Amino acid sequence: MRQIKALFIALAFGAAATASTGCSSTSNGDASTDGLTNDGGGDTSGDSMQLFGLSTGDSCFDIVSVDPGSVDVAAGGCMIGVDTLVGSALLVNYVQATATVTIGKDGSLGAGPVAKNMGTLTRDGTTSDSAMPTCTWHQTDTSNLTLTATNQFTLSVTEVENMFAAACGAANTPTGGTCTSSWTWHMAKSTTKTPPCQ
């Protein structure tokens, strides 16, 4: 299988993505809850749900921890090395006007609208191994984001890789030509890293 380091570079910094669009919102600055609530501040839904916000624009978010039970290095997993990435940071972008969150450079882990602390982010495209650019594959990611505090969230990801190019060779192609990894990261805005988050 591909080396973990090469996969992380492709996953976090180099993959292309197709983003979903969100709904319109208003602007009220850093750590805004605009797009996550109806009025950019308090809860107007009539229930007691506590709403959280994200800083606008590009930010680095640390991977603080990973939940036990990740499906990654076992049979059928894509061997991304999600456990080894704890302590690393990913680029996160939040656009108030569309309430859209994008995770990873070029949306490598998905993009989509977030409302009332939750959103489903998607990406569907071709990825290449940074150490072997002719080794390409089709990759889809579905990431469920749940805000747990302002600038903190869990990200539950399912990634499917298939359609590997012949240039990848048998050693870099999963058995049967398809692999699936799933995991949950806990992430928080970094206090020490700035974009591009490397």
Contacts in CASP RR format, 6 or more apart in sequence:
PFRMAT RR
TARGET T0000
AUTHOR 0000-0000-0000
METHOD contacts of the structure
MODEL  1
MRQIKALFIALAFGAAATASTGCSSTSNGDASTDGLTNDGGGDTSGDSMQ
LFGLSTGDSCFDIVSVDPGSVDVAAGGCMIGVDTLVGSALLVNYVQATAT
VTIGKDGSLGAGPVAKNMGTLTRDGTTSDSAMPTCTWHQTDTSNLTLTAT
NQFTLSVTEVENMFAAACGAANTPTGGTCTSSWTWHMAKSTTKTPPCQ
1 78 0 8 1.000
1 79 0 8 1.000
1 171 0 8 1.000
1 172 0 8 1.000
1 174 0 8 1.000
2 79 0 8 1.000
2 129 0 8 1.000
2 135 0 8 1.000
2 168 0 8 1.000
2 172 0 8 1.000
3 131 0 8 1.000
4 79 0 8 1.000
4 80 0 8 1.000
4 81 0 8 1.000
4 84 0 8 1.000
6 129 0 8 1.000
6 130 0 8 1.000
6 131 0 8 1.000
6 132 0 8 1.000
7 78 0 8 1.000
7 79 0 8 1.000
7 80 0 8 1.000
7 81 0 8 1.000
7 129 0 8 1.000
8 80 0 8 1.000
8 81 0 8 1.000
8 85 0 8 1.000
8 88 0 8 1.000
9 130 0 8 1.000
10 108 0 8 1.000
10 127 0 8 1.000
10 128 0 8 1.000
10 129 0 8 1.000
10 130 0 8 1.000
11 80 0 8 1.000
11 104 0 8 1.000
11 108 0 8 1.000
11 109 0 8 1.000
11 127 0 8 1.000
12 88 0 8 1.000
12 90 0 8 1.000
12 91 0 8 1.000
12 104 0 8 1.000
12 105 0 8 1.000
12 108 0 8 1.000
12 109 0 8 1.000
12 197 0 8 1.000
13 91 0 8 1.000
13 104 0 8 1.000
13 105 0 8 1.000
13 108 0 8 1.000
13 196 0 8 1.000
13 198 0 8 1.000
14 105 0 8 1.000
14 106 0 8 1.000
14 108 0 8 1.000
14 127 0 8 1.000
14 130 0 8 1.000
15 105 0 8 1.000
15 106 0 8 1.000
15 107 0 8 1.000
15 108 0 8 1.000
15 123 0 8 1.000
15 125 0 8 1.000
15 127 0 8 1.000
15 139 0 8 1.000
16 106 0 8 1.000
16 107 0 8 1.000
16 123 0 8 1.000
16 125 0 8 1.000
16 126 0 8 1.000
16 127 0 8 1.000
17 102 0 8 1.000
17 106 0 8 1.000
17 107 0 8 1.000
17 108 0 8 1.000
17 110 0 8 1.000
17 111 0 8 1.000
17 123 0 8 1.000
17 124 0 8 1.000
17 125 0 8 1.000
18 111 0 8 1.000
18 122 0 8 1.000
18 123 0 8 1.000
18 124 0 8 1.000
18 125 0 8 1.000
19 100 0 8 1.000
19 102 0 8 1.000
19 107 0 8 1.000
19 110 0 8 1.000
19 111 0 8 1.000
19 112 0 8 1.000
19 122 0 8 1.000
19 123 0 8 1.000
20 100 0 8 1.000
20 111 0 8 1.000
20 112 0 8 1.000
20 113 0 8 1.000
20 121 0 8 1.000
20 122 0 8 1.000
21 98 0 8 1.000
21 100 0 8 1.000
21 112 0 8 1.000
21 113 0 8 1.000
22 98 0 8 1.000
22 99 0 8 1.000
22 100 0 8 1.000
22 112 0 8 1.000
22 113 0 8 1.000
23 35 0 8 1.000
23 98 0 8 1.000
23 99 0 8 1.000
23 113 0 8 1.000
23 115 0 8 1.000
24 97 0 8 1.000
24 98 0 8 1.000
24 99 0 8 1.000
25 34 0 8 1.000
25 35 0 8 1.000
25 40 0 8 1.000
25 96 0 8 1.000
25 97 0 8 1.000
25 98 0 8 1.000
25 99 0 8 1.000
26 34 0 8 1.000
26 40 0 8 1.000
26 96 0 8 1.000
27 34 0 8 1.000
27 56 0 8 1.000
27 96 0 8 1.000
27 97 0 8 1.000
28 34 0 8 1.000
28 40 0 8 1.000
28 41 0 8 1.000
29 56 0 8 1.000
29 96 0 8 1.000
30 55 0 8 1.000
30 56 0 8 1.000
31 53 0 8 1.000
31 54 0 8 1.000
31 55 0 8 1.000
31 150 0 8 1.000
31 151 0 8 1.000
32 40 0 8 1.000
32 53 0 8 1.000
32 54 0 8 1.000
32 55 0 8 1.000
32 56 0 8 1.000
32 96 0 8 1.000
33 40 0 8 1.000
33 41 0 8 1.000
33 42 0 8 1.000
33 51 0 8 1.000
33 52 0 8 1.000
33 53 0 8 1.000
33 150 0 8 1.000
34 40 0 8 1.000
34 41 0 8 1.000
34 96 0 8 1.000
34 99 0 8 1.000
35 96 0 8 1.000
35 99 0 8 1.000
35 113 0 8 1.000
35 114 0 8 1.000
35 115 0 8 1.000
36 51 0 8 1.000
36 52 0 8 1.000
36 53 0 8 1.000
36 54 0 8 1.000
36 99 0 8 1.000
36 114 0 8 1.000
36 115 0 8 1.000
36 116 0 8 1.000
36 117 0 8 1.000
36 147 0 8 1.000
37 43 0 8 1.000
37 44 0 8 1.000
37 45 0 8 1.000
37 51 0 8 1.000
37 115 0 8 1.000
37 116 0 8 1.000
38 44 0 8 1.000
38 45 0 8 1.000
41 51 0 8 1.000
42 51 0 8 1.000
43 49 0 8 1.000
43 50 0 8 1.000
43 51 0 8 1.000
45 116 0 8 1.000
49 116 0 8 1.000
49 117 0 8 1.000
51 116 0 8 1.000
51 117 0 8 1.000
51 147 0 8 1.000
52 117 0 8 1.000
52 147 0 8 1.000
52 148 0 8 1.000
52 149 0 8 1.000
52 150 0 8 1.000
52 151 0 8 1.000
52 152 0 8 1.000
53 147 0 8 1.000
53 150 0 8 1.000
53 151 0 8 1.000
54 92 0 8 1.000
54 94 0 8 1.000
54 101 0 8 1.000
54 114 0 8 1.000
54 147 0 8 1.000
54 150 0 8 1.000
54 151 0 8 1.000
54 153 0 8 1.000
55 94 0 8 1.000
55 151 0 8 1.000
55 189 0 8 1.000
56 94 0 8 1.000
56 95 0 8 1.000
56 96 0 8 1.000
57 93 0 8 1.000
57 94 0 8 1.000
57 95 0 8 1.000
58 91 0 8 1.000
58 92 0 8 1.000
58 93 0 8 1.000
58 195 0 8 1.000
59 91 0 8 1.000
59 92 0 8 1.000
59 93 0 8 1.000
59 94 0 8 1.000
59 151 0 8 1.000
59 189 0 8 1.000
59 190 0 8 1.000
59 195 0 8 1.000
60 89 0 8 1.000
60 90 0 8 1.000
60 91 0 8 1.000
60 92 0 8 1.000
60 189 0 8 1.000
60 190 0 8 1.000
60 193 0 8 1.000
60 194 0 8 1.000
60 195 0 8 1.000
60 197 0 8 1.000
61 89 0 8 1.000
61 90 0 8 1.000
61 91 0 8 1.000
61 92 0 8 1.000
61 151 0 8 1.000
61 187 0 8 1.000
61 188 0 8 1.000
61 189 0 8 1.000
61 190 0 8 1.000
62 87 0 8 1.000
62 88 0 8 1.000
62 89 0 8 1.000
62 187 0 8 1.000
62 188 0 8 1.000
62 189 0 8 1.000
62 190 0 8 1.000
62 193 0 8 1.000
63 85 0 8 1.000
63 86 0 8 1.000
63 87 0 8 1.000
63 88 0 8 1.000
63 89 0 8 1.000
63 90 0 8 1.000
63 185 0 8 1.000
63 186 0 8 1.000
63 187 0 8 1.000
64 86 0 8 1.000
64 87 0 8 1.000
64 185 0 8 1.000
64 186 0 8 1.000
64 187 0 8 1.000
64 188 0 8 1.000
65 86 0 8 1.000
65 185 0 8 1.000
65 186 0 8 1.000
66 82 0 8 1.000
66 83 0 8 1.000
66 85 0 8 1.000
66 86 0 8 1.000
66 183 0 8 1.000
66 184 0 8 1.000
66 185 0 8 1.000
66 186 0 8 1.000
67 183 0 8 1.000
67 184 0 8 1.000
67 185 0 8 1.000
67 186 0 8 1.000
69 183 0 8 1.000
70 82 0 8 1.000
70 83 0 8 1.000
70 181 0 8 1.000
70 182 0 8 1.000
70 183 0 8 1.000
70 184 0 8 1.000
71 77 0 8 1.000
71 180 0 8 1.000
71 181 0 8 1.000
71 182 0 8 1.000
71 183 0 8 1.000
72 78 0 8 1.000
72 79 0 8 1.000
72 80 0 8 1.000
72 81 0 8 1.000
72 82 0 8 1.000
72 83 0 8 1.000
72 181 0 8 1.000
72 182 0 8 1.000
72 183 0 8 1.000
73 79 0 8 1.000
73 81 0 8 1.000
75 175 0 8 1.000
76 174 0 8 1.000
76 175 0 8 1.000
76 179 0 8 1.000
76 180 0 8 1.000
77 174 0 8 1.000
77 179 0 8 1.000
77 180 0 8 1.000
77 181 0 8 1.000
78 159 0 8 1.000
78 161 0 8 1.000
78 174 0 8 1.000
78 179 0 8 1.000
78 180 0 8 1.000
78 181 0 8 1.000
79 179 0 8 1.000
79 181 0 8 1.000
80 159 0 8 1.000
80 181 0 8 1.000
82 181 0 8 1.000
82 183 0 8 1.000
82 185 0 8 1.000
85 185 0 8 1.000
86 185 0 8 1.000
89 190 0 8 1.000
89 193 0 8 1.000
89 197 0 8 1.000
90 103 0 8 1.000
90 104 0 8 1.000
90 109 0 8 1.000
90 187 0 8 1.000
90 197 0 8 1.000
91 103 0 8 1.000
91 104 0 8 1.000
91 105 0 8 1.000
91 195 0 8 1.000
91 196 0 8 1.000
91 197 0 8 1.000
92 101 0 8 1.000
92 102 0 8 1.000
92 103 0 8 1.000
92 104 0 8 1.000
92 187 0 8 1.000
92 189 0 8 1.000
93 101 0 8 1.000
93 102 0 8 1.000
94 100 0 8 1.000
94 101 0 8 1.000
94 102 0 8 1.000
95 102 0 8 1.000
98 113 0 8 1.000
99 113 0 8 1.000
99 114 0 8 1.000
99 115 0 8 1.000
100 111 0 8 1.000
100 112 0 8 1.000
100 113 0 8 1.000
100 114 0 8 1.000
101 111 0 8 1.000
101 112 0 8 1.000
101 113 0 8 1.000
101 114 0 8 1.000
101 119 0 8 1.000
101 121 0 8 1.000
101 145 0 8 1.000
102 110 0 8 1.000
102 111 0 8 1.000
102 112 0 8 1.000
102 121 0 8 1.000
103 109 0 8 1.000
103 110 0 8 1.000
103 111 0 8 1.000
103 121 0 8 1.000
103 143 0 8 1.000
103 145 0 8 1.000
103 155 0 8 1.000
104 110 0 8 1.000
105 196 0 8 1.000
107 123 0 8 1.000
108 123 0 8 1.000
108 127 0 8 1.000
108 141 0 8 1.000
109 121 0 8 1.000
109 123 0 8 1.000
109 141 0 8 1.000
109 143 0 8 1.000
109 155 0 8 1.000
109 157 0 8 1.000
110 121 0 8 1.000
110 122 0 8 1.000
110 123 0 8 1.000
110 141 0 8 1.000
110 143 0 8 1.000
111 121 0 8 1.000
111 122 0 8 1.000
111 123 0 8 1.000
112 119 0 8 1.000
112 120 0 8 1.000
112 121 0 8 1.000
112 122 0 8 1.000
113 119 0 8 1.000
114 145 0 8 1.000
114 147 0 8 1.000
117 146 0 8 1.000
117 147 0 8 1.000
118 144 0 8 1.000
118 145 0 8 1.000
118 146 0 8 1.000
118 147 0 8 1.000
119 144 0 8 1.000
119 145 0 8 1.000
119 146 0 8 1.000
120 142 0 8 1.000
120 143 0 8 1.000
120 144 0 8 1.000
120 145 0 8 1.000
121 141 0 8 1.000
121 142 0 8 1.000
121 143 0 8 1.000
121 144 0 8 1.000
121 145 0 8 1.000
122 140 0 8 1.000
122 141 0 8 1.000
122 142 0 8 1.000
122 143 0 8 1.000
123 139 0 8 1.000
123 140 0 8 1.000
123 141 0 8 1.000
124 139 0 8 1.000
124 140 0 8 1.000
124 141 0 8 1.000
125 138 0 8 1.000
125 139 0 8 1.000
125 140 0 8 1.000
126 136 0 8 1.000
126 137 0 8 1.000
126 138 0 8 1.000
126 139 0 8 1.000
127 136 0 8 1.000
127 137 0 8 1.000
127 138 0 8 1.000
127 139 0 8 1.000
127 161 0 8 1.000
128 134 0 8 1.000
128 135 0 8 1.000
128 136 0 8 1.000
128 137 0 8 1.000
129 135 0 8 1.000
129 136 0 8 1.000
129 168 0 8 1.000
129 172 0 8 1.000
132 167 0 8 1.000
132 168 0 8 1.000
132 172 0 8 1.000
134 165 0 8 1.000
134 167 0 8 1.000
135 164 0 8 1.000
135 165 0 8 1.000
135 167 0 8 1.000
135 168 0 8 1.000
135 169 0 8 1.000
135 172 0 8 1.000
136 164 0 8 1.000
136 165 0 8 1.000
136 167 0 8 1.000
136 168 0 8 1.000
137 161 0 8 1.000
137 162 0 8 1.000
137 163 0 8 1.000
137 164 0 8 1.000
137 165 0 8 1.000
137 168 0 8 1.000
138 161 0 8 1.000
138 162 0 8 1.000
138 163 0 8 1.000
139 159 0 8 1.000
139 160 0 8 1.000
139 161 0 8 1.000
140 159 0 8 1.000
140 160 0 8 1.000
141 157 0 8 1.000
141 158 0 8 1.000
141 159 0 8 1.000
141 160 0 8 1.000
142 157 0 8 1.000
142 158 0 8 1.000
143 155 0 8 1.000
143 156 0 8 1.000
143 157 0 8 1.000
143 158 0 8 1.000
144 155 0 8 1.000
144 156 0 8 1.000
144 157 0 8 1.000
145 153 0 8 1.000
145 154 0 8 1.000
145 155 0 8 1.000
146 153 0 8 1.000
146 154 0 8 1.000
146 156 0 8 1.000
147 153 0 8 1.000
148 154 0 8 1.000
148 186 0 8 1.000
151 188 0 8 1.000
151 189 0 8 1.000
152 186 0 8 1.000
152 187 0 8 1.000
152 188 0 8 1.000
152 189 0 8 1.000
153 186 0 8 1.000
153 187 0 8 1.000
154 184 0 8 1.000
154 185 0 8 1.000
154 186 0 8 1.000
154 187 0 8 1.000
155 184 0 8 1.000
155 185 0 8 1.000
155 187 0 8 1.000
156 182 0 8 1.000
156 183 0 8 1.000
156 184 0 8 1.000
157 181 0 8 1.000
157 182 0 8 1.000
157 183 0 8 1.000
157 184 0 8 1.000
157 185 0 8 1.000
158 180 0 8 1.000
158 181 0 8 1.000
158 182 0 8 1.000
159 180 0 8 1.000
159 181 0 8 1.000
159 182 0 8 1.000
160 178 0 8 1.000
160 179 0 8 1.000
160 180 0 8 1.000
161 174 0 8 1.000
161 178 0 8 1.000
161 179 0 8 1.000
161 180 0 8 1.000
162 177 0 8 1.000
162 178 0 8 1.000
162 179 0 8 1.000
164 172 0 8 1.000
164 173 0 8 1.000
164 174 0 8 1.000
164 177 0 8 1.000
190 197 0 8 1.000
END
